[in-house]
């Protein structure tokens, strides 16, 4: 069944990646914004990935094999560290094929949509990517982080390590991994899409 929010064209009216970056930039320059320091740090993380990451050749070749329009909807917020570490990769990957339209919905303005894509049925974890075909059929869900990063989070939680401590480990992992695990996961996702 096609979701009503898709029929209402809400994802289609979402932010482009460039608009999202502009909003993040504005927020990172306004100390009155809630989570200002975090957004400023996330803006630096996002900027670094935008400047340094190039999509691997294997994934590029695979994405070129997508032959019909897709809408990639990312639910996110600029204060989210996982989003800062993952959305830039998703944006660069989606940009490899003009048939892929990337649109960003801000979670807190779209909680009704977010609640359809809860992690483990209970958590509004972001980023969350949902890929639709042109008619609104859901093809894939991904998020909020690569499986290896999720395993690290789960391990720290099970050991009772406070979030503010294990978040440091998580961002160290992201910095060392440089999108490698995410790209491997997207090779599998795109492989499924082109073999359907």
SVG drawing of the C-alpha trace seen along z (x, -y; Angstrom):
<svg xmlns="http://www.w3.org/2000/svg" viewBox="-3 -34 44 44">
<polyline fill="none" stroke="black" stroke-width="0.4" points="0.0,0.0 1.3,-3.4 1.7,-5.6 -0.6,-8.6 2.3,-11.0 3.8,-9.9 0.4,-10.5 0.4,-13.9 3.8,-14.6 5.4,-15.4 8.8,-13.8 8.8,-15.4 8.5,-18.8 11.3,-18.0 14.6,-19.8 17.3,-19.2 20.7,-18.3 21.9,-21.8 19.0,-23.4 19.6,-21.2 23.3,-22.2 22.2,-25.9 19.9,-25.4 22.7,-23.7 25.1,-26.5 22.5,-29.1 22.0,-27.1 25.8,-26.7 26.1,-30.5 23.3,-31.3 24.1,-30.9 20.5,-31.3 19.6,-28.0 19.0,-25.0 21.9,-22.5 24.1,-25.3 27.4,-23.8 26.5,-20.3 25.2,-21.7 28.4,-23.6 30.4,-20.4 28.1,-18.4 28.5,-21.1 32.3,-20.6 31.9,-16.8 29.5,-17.1 31.8,-19.5 34.8,-17.3 33.0,-14.3 31.6,-16.5 35.2,-17.6 37.0,-14.2 34.6,-11.4 34.4,-10.1 32.0,-7.2 33.9,-4.0 34.0,-2.8 32.1,0.5 29.2,-1.4 29.2,-4.0 28.9,-1.3 26.1,0.4 24.1,-2.9 24.4,-3.7 22.4,-0.5 19.3,-2.0 17.1,-2.8 13.9,-4.1 13.1,-7.1 13.6,-6.6 12.9,-9.0 15.3,-8.6 13.7,-10.1 16.0,-10.9 14.5,-11.7 17.1,-13.6 18.0,-16.7 21.2,-18.8 21.8,-18.3 22.1,-14.5 25.7,-13.2 24.9,-10.0 23.2,-12.2 26.3,-14.3 28.4,-11.2 26.1,-9.4 23.9,-11.8 26.8,-13.3 27.7,-9.8 24.1,-9.1 23.9,-12.4 27.1,-11.7 25.9,-8.2 22.5,-9.4 24.1,-12.0 25.7,-9.3 22.5,-8.8 20.2,-11.6 17.2,-9.2 17.6,-9.4 15.9,-12.3 17.2,-12.9 14.8,-14.7 15.3,-15.5 12.5,-15.7 13.3,-17.2 12.2,-14.6 10.7,-16.9 8.4,-18.5 7.4,-15.1 6.9,-12.9 3.9,-11.2 6.2,-10.0 9.1,-9.2 6.7,-7.0 6.2,-4.8 9.9,-4.0 10.9,-3.5 14.1,-1.6 13.2,1.8 9.6,0.5 10.3,-2.0 13.0,-4.5 12.9,-7.6 16.6,-7.1 17.9,-9.1 19.0,-9.3 16.5,-7.0 16.6,-6.5 13.6,-5.1 13.8,-4.4 10.6,-4.6 10.0,-3.8 8.2,-6.5 4.8,-5.2 5.5,-5.2 6.2,-1.6 8.8,-1.2 11.9,0.6 14.4,0.3 14.9,-1.1 18.3,-1.9 19.4,-3.5 20.2,-4.9 23.8,-3.8 26.0,-1.1 25.6,2.3 29.2,2.2 28.5,-1.2 25.2,0.1 27.0,3.1 29.4,0.7 26.4,-1.3 24.6,1.9 27.8,3.2 28.3,0.0 24.6,-0.2 24.7,3.4 27.7,2.6 26.0,-0.3 28.3,-2.9 26.7,-6.4 25.7,-7.8 28.0,-10.8 30.9,-8.5 30.2,-6.0 29.3,-8.7 33.0,-9.6 33.8,-6.0 31.2,-6.1 32.6,-9.2 36.1,-7.8 34.8,-4.8 33.2,-7.0 36.4,-8.9 38.5,-5.8 36.0,-4.0 35.5,-6.9 32.3,-5.5 33.8,-2.1 31.1,-0.1 28.3,-2.3 29.5,-1.9 29.6,1.9 26.0,1.8 25.0,-0.4 26.6,2.0 24.2,4.7 21.2,2.3 21.8,1.2 22.5,4.8 19.0,5.8 17.5,2.8 19.0,3.6 18.2,7.3 14.5,6.9"/>
</svg>
